[in-house]
Every structure is written in C-alpha cells, then in structure tokens.
C-alpha cells in the first residue's frame, strides 16, 4: 500500500503539472522536493493492497480494516504537515468582514502573510473528528473491509469540502480544482464500497 501510494501519488502530481515537469524532467522523481496527489495516492495504495493480498493469498477485507486507524491518523498528519510547511493554505479573506476570530494570519508557500480562511486548522479539526469516528466504529458489526472504506471516505470528505477553501494554485477542469474532483471520486468510490461491505459477513479466522 505504501509503495503503491507513493508511486501513484507522485505520478498523479507530475501528470497534472506536466507543463512544469516537461521543462524540468529531472525533478519528476525527486519526491523529497514535495508534490503528491492524494487522490492518486489513495488509488495507488488500494491497488498495492489488492496486489499484496493476492500475492500472499490473504483476504482483502481484514487488511482494509487493519489500515483504518492508520489511514485516519494519516489524514491528521497530512494536515498537520501542511500547516507546518504552509502548503494547502486557505483563501485570503477580508478581516473586516470575516467573522471575528476565524481569520487565520498565515503565510503561503512564498512566505507572504495574509489573513486567510483557516483551511489547514479546519483540516486538523476534521481529522480529529474522523479519527474519533473510526475509533468508535472499530468494534461495530460491519462486514469485512467496511471499516477501512469508512476511514477512507472520512478522509476524502474532509479533503473534498476543504478543497473549496484552499488558496494555493492548482490546475482546474470545468472551473473546479482537480484535487477537489479527485477527492469527490475517492469519496464516491469509498462510500459505495463501504455501503456494499456493511452487510457482508466477516471471514472466520483461520487456525
């Protein structure tokens, strides 16, 4: 899952910023410079997990459930990392008309400080709620794999909603940010898979 997530996450990012990497092809593999597409990473991690399950002849559902809490924690760490490094910063707001106490004075990637919508902090708050929801549902009678899909849906829902409040530049399609479109697709797939798995029985543990 980790290998698939890193590979596809980077590939997706390079693909949507093809204009830049066409001029700087040497940076395409420089993951340490930053730049991952989270929807592509989610797809890659899922494919990697499916491949590992087939290779080791393991049921996919229990693996998804085992990754539910780490996935919710990943969302918390991702938004915390964005807050610390000034990525995924919020849109600029007018502090004179914005609700008192909500405007967040923060820098962008270039160090320019302005009053902004607190996107990163809202992402941290949402991630705590998602983590608590996954923790509360861990002992539910849901079918095998449902908890993992539920966790992914929670992460995707936060990314989708907060994507409308991001001020960092991003490629668009039809007037929407590509990361918002990607988050919507992940949310739809994860929610559908969660609903499908709710009533399915869990496999009997093998001796």
Backbone as a ProteinNet text record, in pm:
[ID]
protein_1_A
[PRIMARY]
XXXXXXXXXXXXXXXXXXXXXXXXXXXXXXXXXXXXXXXXXXXXXXXXXXXXXXXXXXXXXXXXXXXXXXXXXXXXXXXXXXXXXXXXXXXXXXXXXXXXXXXXXXXXXXXXXXXXXXXXXXXXXXXXXXXXXXXXXXXXXXXXXXXXXXXXXXXXXXXXXXXXXXXXXXXXXXXXXXXXXXXXXXXXXXXXXXXXXXXXXXXXXXX
[TERTIARY]
83.4	0	86.1	192.8	281.9	353.5	405.1	475	379.9	260.9	163.4	118.8	100.3	58.8	163.7	290.4	396.7	413.2	411.8	433.2	320.2	196.2	83.1	61.9	88.8	74.4	167.5	291.6	387.3	353.2	315.6	280.2	162.7	60.8	-54	-17.3	71	112.9	190.8	283.8	362	271	170.1	79.3	0.2	-52.8	-134.9	-48.5	81.8	174.1	272.5	220.2	305.2	382.2	324.3	392.3	523	520.7	642.2	746.1	702.4	797.4	847.2	777.7	830.5	955.8	958.9	1076	1182	1140.1	1232.3	1214.3	1244.4	1219	1300.4	1414.2	1497.5	1432.7	1333.2	1267.3	1146.5	1111.7	991.1	998.9	1117.1	1133.5	1181.1	1199.6	1250.1	1136.6	1089.9	977.8	1011.6	1138.2	1178.5	1160.4	1141.3	1113.9	967.5	885.5	743.5	660.9	532.5	441.8	385.7	269.2	196.8	49.2	-14.2	-158.5	-226.8	-301.7	-358.7	-463.8	-551.1	-644.9	-573.2	-465.6	-389.2	-318.2	-271.8	-206.7	-305.5	-430	-531.8	-560.5	-569.1	-592	-473.9	-351.9	-232.8	-218.4	-250.3	-241.5	-341.5	-461.4	-562.6	-518.4	-464.5	-416.1	-299.5	-210.6	-99.3	-144.9	-247.8	-301.4	-367.3	-440.3	-503.1	-396.6	-289.5	-181.4	-114.6	-90.6	-27	-116.9	-247.8	-341.4	-342.8	-340	-339.7	-206.9	-99.5	32.6	46.5	0.3	11.3	-110.4	-207.7	-330	-403.8	-424.3	-494.9	-625.1	-722.3	-847.7	-823.2	-881.7	-859.2	-927.5	-1048.5	-1125.5	-1051.7	-995.4	-923.2	-804.3	-739	-627.7	-678.1	-791.1	-850.6	-888.2	-947.8	-987.7	-866.9	-758	-637.5	-575	-598.3	-540.7	-634.3	-751.6	-849.7	-796.4	-750.7	-699.2	-572.6	-474.8	-359.1	-396.9	-499.1	-543	-601.2	-685	-740.5	-629.9	-530.8	-417.3	-334.7	-325.3	-252.5	-314.7	-448	-514.4	-475.4	-467.6	-427.6	-284.6	-194.3	-54.9	-38.9	-117.9	-106.9	-146.2	-258.6	-300	-204.6	-152.3	-53	73.2	114.3	230.6	208	87.5	54.3	56.3	7.5	9.4	153.2	240.2	378.4	459.2	427.2	506.9	437.7	320.4	246.1	193.4	167.1	102.1	-47.8	-126.6	-273	-329.1	-272.1	-317.3	-452.7	-521.7	-656.5	-662.6	-780.8	-801.7	-793.8	-752	-744	-884.7	-899.9	-1027.9	-1005.7	-1113.7	-1109.4	-1140.2	-1041.6	-1066.6	-1173.9	-1202.8	-1305.1	-1444.9	-1464.8	-1596.9	-1604	-1488.6	-1486.3	-1522.4	-1593.3	-1629.7	-1509.1	-1524.4	-1414.9	-1361.5	-1230.4	-1165.9	-1143.1	-1204.5	-1188.7	-1078.6	-1050.4	-943.5	-810.3	-733.4	-606.6	-494	-412.2	-299.8	-187.9	-159.1	-63.4	5.6	124.7	197.7	156	186.3	171.6	307.5	319.3	445.2	560.2	527.8	630.4	661.8	600.2	626.8	545	448.5	363.8	251.6	247.5	149.8	24	-90.8	-219.4	-324	-436.2	-549.2	-614.7	-629.5	-678.6	-786.3	-864.8	-957.4	-872.9	-903.2	-815.8	-828.2	-793.6	-811.6	-731.9	-605.1	-521.2	-571	-606.4	-656	-790.8	-874.1	-1001.1	-975.5	-871.4	-834.9	-790.2	-714.6	-673.3	-795.2	-887.4	-1007.6	-1091.4	-1108.8	-1186.2	-1118.5	-986.8	-913.8	-931.5	-937.3	-962.5	-1101.8	-1199.6	-1336	-1339.2	-1271.9	-1268.9	-1200	-1090.1	-1018.8	-1107.1	-1180.2	-1271.2	-1383.8	-1434.4	-1542.6	-1495.9	-1374.9	-1320.8	-1294.2	-1242.9	-1217.8	-1347.7	-1452	-1580.9	-1642.7	-1612.9	-1674.8	-1591.8	-1478.4	-1386.2	-1444.1	-1537.9	-1597.1	-1738.4	-1771.3	-1904.5	-1917.3	-2039.3	-2066.7	-2065.7	-1998.8	-1992.1	-1919.8	-1947.6	-1882.4	-1733.9	-1663.5	-1519.4	-1481.7	-1392.9	-1347	-1423.9	-1542	-1625.2	-1556.7	-1487.1	-1422.1	-1312.6	-1237.5	-1133.4	-1189.8	-1297.3	-1361	-1422.9	-1476.7	-1534.3	-1427.2	-1308.9	-1199.7	-1156.7	-1146.2	-1107.9	-1213.3	-1340.2	-1447.7	-1439.5	-1404.2	-1392.7	-1280	-1166.1	-1053.2	-1089.8	-1156.1	-1193.4	-1296.8	-1390.3	-1492.5	-1429.8	-1336.1	-1267.9	-1190	-1115.7	-1037.8	-1127.8	-1243	-1336	-1393.8	-1446.4	-1508.5	-1408.1	-1291.5	-1192.4	-1120.8	-1131.8	-1070.4	-1127.6	-1252.8	-1315.5	-1261.5	-1191.6	-1139.5	-988.1	-927.6	-782.8	-744.8	-635.8	-590.6	-466.8	-406.7	-286.9	-325.5	-239.4	-272.7	-280	-371	-387.4	-452.9	-422.4	-490.3	-640.3	-718.9	-864.1	-922.4	-1044.3	-1120.4	-1266.5	-1326.5	-1465.1	-1485.5	-1382.2	-1393	-1366.8	-1340.1	-1312.4	-1166.2	-1108.2	-973.1	-969.1	-861.3	-850.4	-844.5	-785.9	-781.4	-921.3	-1008.1	-1147.1	-1220.1	-1198.2	-1260.6	-1209.7	-1080.1	-1023	-1076.2	-1088.6	-1143	-1287.3	-1364.2	-1503.8	-1511.8	-1421.5	-1420	-1383.8	-1281.4	-1242.7	-1357.2	-1423.5	-1535.7	-1648.1	-1679.3	-1787.7	-1754.6	-1632.7	-1592.3	-1588.4	-1526.8	-1513.8	-1649.7	-1738.3	-1871.6	-1950.7	-1943.4	-2013.3	-1961.2	-1828.1	-1769.5	-1806.2	-1808.9	-1847.5	-1989.7	-2082	-2222	-2233.8	-2159.6	-2165.4	-2112.3	-2012.9	-1950	-2019.8	-2112.8	-2174.8	-2238.1	-2313.5	-2387.5	-2318.3	-2196.7	-2127.8	-2061.2	-2068.8	-2010.4	-1859.1	-1803.8	-1659.1	-1610.2	-1493.2	-1444.6	-1407.4	-1425	-1390.3	-1239	-1181.5	-1035.1	-983.9	-874.5	-814.2	-714.7	-708.7	-617.1	-474.2
-120.9	0	125	120.9	236.9	260.6	153.1	165.8	214.8	154.4	196.8	340.1	379.9	516.5	618.7	590.5	683.7	694.1	578.1	579.1	651.9	612.1	672.5	817.2	845.9	983	1078	1033.7	1116.9	1123.3	1008.2	1004.2	1097.9	1095.7	1182.7	1329.2	1362.7	1502.2	1549.3	1465.5	1501.2	1513.7	1428	1430.3	1560.5	1606.3	1728.2	1853.9	1839.8	1952.6	1922	1860.1	1814.1	1928.5	2046.9	2159.9	2193	2191.4	2222	2111.5	1985.4	1874.7	1843.4	1891.7	1879.1	1964.2	2077.1	2163.6	2122.2	2052.2	2007.3	1857.2	1773.1	1628.5	1563.7	1622.1	1564.4	1568.1	1653.8	1665.2	1573.3	1503.3	1419.5	1312.2	1258.4	1152.9	1206.5	1336.2	1396.3	1416.1	1306.8	1312.7	1399	1401.4	1476.5	1627	1672.4	1814	1848.8	1746.4	1770.1	1750.4	1724.8	1710.1	1571.8	1549	1423.2	1454.4	1378.4	1389.4	1290.5	1341.5	1250	1156.8	1201.2	1105.4	994.2	1030.1	928	835.4	891.3	809.2	710.2	754.3	664.7	550.1	582	477.6	381.6	436	352.3	263.7	317.9	238.8	123.3	150.5	45.2	-63.9	-24.5	-123.4	-203.2	-134.1	-204	-304.4	-267.6	-358.3	-479.9	-456.2	-567.6	-662	-605.1	-687.9	-768.9	-706.5	-777.7	-889.1	-863	-964.3	-1085.1	-1060.7	-1172.7	-1248.3	-1175.4	-1238	-1327.9	-1279.6	-1356.1	-1443.9	-1440	-1518.9	-1489.3	-1362.2	-1315.3	-1248	-1249.3	-1179	-1028.3	-954.1	-810.1	-736.9	-780.8	-709.4	-686.3	-790.2	-768.8	-673.7	-674.2	-581	-437.3	-415.2	-281.2	-235.6	-326.2	-290.7	-260.1	-334.7	-312.6	-176.4	-123.7	5.3	122.6	96.6	203	310.9	272.9	371.9	440.9	366.6	435.8	534.6	501	591.1	719.8	706.3	826.1	909.4	842.3	913.4	982.7	919.5	980.4	1114.1	1120.3	1246.2	1355.9	1319.7	1416.2	1463.9	1370.8	1406	1489.1	1457.4	1531.1	1677.4	1702	1840.6	1911.3	1838.6	1898.8	1935.2	1849.1	1879.8	2001	2012.7	2129.4	2257.9	2249.8	2366.7	2407.2	2308.4	2337.8	2389.9	2344.8	2381.8	2484	2532.6	2637	2591	2459.6	2413.5	2400.3	2392.7	2384.1	2496	2615.3	2728.7	2779.2	2854.1	2897.8	3020.7	3043.3	3161.7	3286.9	3396.1	3521.9	3575	3634.8	3691.9	3835.2	3908.8	4045.1	4038.5	4064	4052.4	4147.7	4253.8	4349	4290.3	4200.4	4141.4	3994.5	3931.4	3789.9	3776.3	3669.7	3652.4	3663	3737.2	3760.9	3630.2	3620.3	3503.1	3388.7	3395.7	3286.3	3313.1	3439.7	3471.7	3425.4	3355.9	3298	3367	3443.5	3511.9	3410.3	3377.6	3270.9	3299.2	3243.3	3262.3	3160.7	3195	3096.8	3031.4	2954.1	2885	2980.8	3105.6	3204	3295.6	3267	3345.4	3472.5	3493.3	3613	3591	3672.8	3656.9	3738.5	3678.3	3745.7	3679	3748.3	3689.5	3587.1	3465.1	3357.4	3277.2	3204.9	3107.6	2996.3	2952.5	2855.9	2713.3	2694.6	2564.5	2454.1	2481.2	2377.7	2340.2	2441.6	2413.7	2342	2379.4	2307.9	2163.3	2141.1	2005.2	1924.5	1986.8	1918.9	1883.8	1979.4	1955.3	1842.6	1846.2	1740.1	1604.5	1600.6	1475.5	1416.2	1501.4	1452.4	1391.1	1455.5	1401.8	1268.6	1261.5	1137.9	1026.2	1058.9	959.5	906	997.1	954.7	867.1	900.8	822	681.9	670.9	539.7	458.7	524	455	403.2	485.4	445.1	329.7	320.3	217.6	90	86.8	-26.4	-158.3	-156.1	-278.9	-302.1	-235.2	-249.9	-387.1	-420.7	-549.8	-537.4	-437	-418.1	-535	-552.6	-658.2	-632.9	-736.1	-728.1	-622.3	-533.6	-427.1	-298.1	-302.5	-181.4	-70.9	-107.1	-4.5	67.1	-6.6	56.2	154	114.4	204.3	324.5	304.2	413.3	516.4	468.4	559.8	640	573.7	644.2	747.1	713.9	808.9	932.4	913.7	1027.9	1121	1064.1	1145.3	1218.8	1148.4	1208.5	1319.2	1300.5	1402.8	1533.2	1523.1	1643.3	1711.5	1632.8	1690.7	1755.8	1694.2	1748.6	1882.3	1887	2009.6	2123	2091.5	2196	2238.4	2155.8	2194.7	2323.6	2354	2477.7	2599.9	2579.4	2689.9	2702.6	2629.9	2637.5	2753.1	2819.4	2933.2	2905	2788.5	2756.3	2726.1	2763.2	2741.6	2593.5	2557.2	2418.5	2415.9	2314.7	2300.3	2280.9	2326.9	2317.3	2250.4	2204.9	2149	2185.7	2254.9	2298.1	2393.6	2469.6	2565.2	2507.2	2377.1	2312.1	2269.2	2278.3	2229	2078.3	2031	1888.1	1806.7	1864.1	1789.6	1775.6	1873.6	1863.1	1753.7	1751.5	1647.1	1509.4	1498.3	1371.2	1327.1	1421.1	1388.4	1341.2	1404	1363.1	1220.3	1185.1	1048.9	947.2	978.7	888.4	874.3	985.3	982.9	895	906.7	827.7	678.7	643.3	502.3	444.2	517.2	466.8	452.7	549.1	541.7	425.4	409	296.7	162.4	149.9	25	-0.2	105.8	92	38.9	96.1	52	-94	-130.8	-268.4	-368.4	-326.8	-418.8	-424.7	-333	-326.3	-458.1	-519.5	-639.7	-770	-763.9	-887.6	-946.7	-1077.3	-1137.9	-1129.9	-1125.8	-1128.9	-1271.8	-1292.2	-1429.1	-1490.9	-1621.1	-1691.7	-1699.6	-1658.2	-1663.1	-1805.2	-1817	-1947.2	-1981.3	-2107.8	-2152.4	-2147.8
0	0	0	78.8	85.9	-47	-105.6	-233.9	-343.1	-348.1	-448.1	-427.7	-301.2	-272	-313.3	-282.9	-318.8	-470.3	-537	-681.8	-754	-726.7	-796.8	-752.6	-624.2	-577.1	-650	-668.1	-740.3	-889.1	-945.7	-1087.2	-1115.6	-1029.2	-1049.3	-1041	-948.1	-932.6	-1055.4	-1102.3	-1221	-1342.7	-1351	-1465.7	-1473	-1358.9	-1361.8	-1370.2	-1344.4	-1361.6	-1473.2	-1578.6	-1688.4	-1753.8	-1758.3	-1820.7	-1751.9	-1618.2	-1543.1	-1558.5	-1544.9	-1548	-1688.2	-1790.4	-1926	-1940.8	-1869.5	-1873.5	-1772.6	-1666.9	-1562	-1538.8	-1638	-1623.8	-1513.1	-1478.7	-1373.5	-1236.3	-1218.4	-1088.4	-1074.8	-1180.7	-1177.7	-1070.2	-1045.8	-945.6	-810.7	-800.4	-675.9	-576.5	-519.2	-424.9	-304.2	-266.2	-147.6	-164.5	-287.3	-310.5	-286.4	-261.8	-237.2	-363	-341.7	-454.4	-468.8	-407.8	-419.5	-441.1	-526.5	-545.8	-452.8	-356.1	-257.8	-318.8	-413	-473.6	-549.7	-623.2	-693.9	-595.3	-483.3	-381.5	-319.5	-297.4	-241.8	-337.8	-467.3	-567.1	-573.1	-570.8	-575.9	-454.4	-335.4	-213	-216	-267.6	-277.6	-373.7	-488.4	-584.9	-527.6	-454.2	-392.2	-288.8	-213.5	-112.3	-176.8	-286.5	-359.5	-413.3	-470.3	-524.1	-414.1	-297.7	-186.3	-134.2	-127.7	-79.4	-172.1	-302.1	-396.9	-393.6	-378.4	-375	-252.6	-136.9	-13.3	12.2	-82.3	-71	59.8	83.1	202.1	161.3	250.7	226.1	232.6	141.2	135.2	250	288	389.9	520.5	583.3	709	695.2	579.1	557.6	554.5	487.1	484	624.1	701.6	837.7	925.4	904.8	985	956.5	836.3	798.8	826.7	882.3	903.4	997	1115.1	1210.2	1158.5	1101.8	1044.2	934.4	855.6	749.4	807.4	910.4	974.3	1037.9	1096.8	1155.6	1048.4	931	820.2	781.8	779.6	748.3	846.2	973.6	1076.8	1052.9	1023	999.7	872.6	769.5	643.7	661.2	728.6	750.1	845.6	944.4	1033.4	958.6	863.9	782.7	693.6	639.2	556.5	639.4	761.9	849.5	881.4	905.2	941.2	822.5	700.9	583.8	493.7	535.6	462.7	327.6	312.5	190.3	215.8	110.4	121.1	208.8	192.9	273.4	224.1	310.4	280.4	191.2	136.7	53.4	140.6	79.3	153	182.3	299.3	340.6	387.2	392.7	445	594.9	680.9	825.2	875.6	798.3	841.6	827.4	733.5	711.2	750	767	805	952.3	992.2	1133.8	1226.1	1332.6	1426	1482.1	1484.8	1542.3	1445.3	1326.7	1231	1129.3	1103.3	1009.1	1067.6	987.2	1031.5	956	1025.9	963.1	944.8	819.7	790.6	657.6	639.4	512.9	407.6	282.1	175.2	151.1	44.1	15.5	-11.4	-45.6	-78	39.9	153.7	273.3	286.2	195.4	200.5	301.4	404.2	511.8	483.2	508.3	488	576.3	593.3	665	572.7	620	535.2	606.9	525	581.3	643.1	765.9	835.9	781.7	655.4	591.1	660.7	688.2	749.4	889.1	968	1102.9	1098.3	1000.9	984	943.5	861.4	824.9	945.5	1034.8	1157.9	1243.5	1255.7	1336.5	1276.7	1143.8	1078.7	1097.1	1087	1101.1	1240.5	1342.4	1478.1	1487.9	1424.8	1424.1	1350.3	1234.3	1156.3	1233.9	1301.6	1381.2	1493.3	1558.4	1665.1	1610.4	1490.3	1430.7	1395.6	1340.5	1306.1	1432.2	1534.7	1662.1	1722.3	1716.1	1773.2	1695.7	1566.2	1481.7	1472.9	1541.7	1523.8	1573.1	1667.7	1721.1	1667.3	1559.9	1502.1	1436.2	1403	1338.8	1186.8	1135.5	991.1	924.9	796	721	702.5	661.2	644.2	540	577.5	488.4	501.1	563.1	571.4	650.4	757.9	840.5	761.9	681.2	600.4	499	431.2	335.4	405.8	525.5	603.2	636.5	677.8	710.5	588.1	473.2	351.4	311.8	330.6	299.4	388.7	516.6	607.4	563.9	529.2	483	354.1	263.1	135	152.2	244.5	266.3	314.4	408.2	455.5	345.2	265.1	156	51.8	25.3	-73.8	-27	94.3	143.8	158.5	214.4	238.9	111.8	6.4	-119.8	-176	-143.3	-190.5	-117.5	-6.4	73	63.1	-30.4	-47.3	-138.6	-103	-182.5	-263.5	-246.3	-323.5	-467.4	-562.6	-704.4	-737.2	-827.7	-869.6	-1006.4	-1088	-1217.9	-1196.4	-1292.2	-1281.5	-1405.4	-1391.2	-1502.7	-1479.9	-1574.4	-1559.2	-1443.5	-1408.8	-1300.3	-1162.7	-1154.1	-1025.8	-1019.4	-900.7	-880.1	-906.2	-965.7	-992.8	-863.8	-757.4	-631.2	-572	-594.3	-548.2	-626.2	-757.4	-840.1	-798.4	-776.3	-733.4	-598.7	-505.1	-373.3	-383.9	-474	-493.7	-547	-638.2	-692.3	-584.7	-503.9	-395.5	-295.8	-264.3	-170.7	-223.4	-351.6	-410.4	-408.2	-447.4	-450.6	-309.8	-215.9	-79.1	-12	-33.6	26.4	-31.3	-162.9	-225.4	-176.9	-165.8	-118	27.6	107.2	248.6	260.7	182.9	187.4	143.2	38.4	-10.8	92	169.4	264	398.9	423.6	556.4	598.7	509.1	546.3	516.5	463.3	430.2	554.4	571.7	690.7	691.3	810.5	824	812	749.7	734.4	867.6	879	1001	1012.9	1127.9	1143	1122.6	1049.7	1024.1	1134	1169.4	1274	1221.7
[MASK]
+++++++++++++++++++++++++++++++++++++++++++++++++++++++++++++++++++++++++++++++++++++++++++++++++++++++++++++++++++++++++++++++++++++++++++++++++++++++++++++++++++++++++++++++++++++++++++++++++++++++++++++++

